[in-house]
Amino acid sequence: MLRAVVDVLRDRAGFAWAGVALVEDTGPEMGEPIGEEAAYPVDFGGNPVAELRVAPGPADEAGDAFLRRVALLISPHCVR
């Protein structure tokens, strides 16, 4: 599931690089970071479980809101 998310962010949402950094270990990533990276906390049950990262960061508030929503949706998939 997480691999599919970073693939979609990279291939369809237009980010040069996307990844999920799990608290326990490194998660999937795709592409080469270009520009400044943006990170979004991924919490599950009130505990940090990962960070959703993209580069370059979103260009506007709509992109920021989209990535916050993605972080929320992937949270149960970041718990091992």
Secondary structure, DSSP 4 states (H G I P E B T S, - for coil): -HHHHHHHHHHTS--SEEEEEESSSEEEEEE---S--EEEEEEETTEEEEEEEEESPPSSHHHHHHHHHHHHHHGGGG--
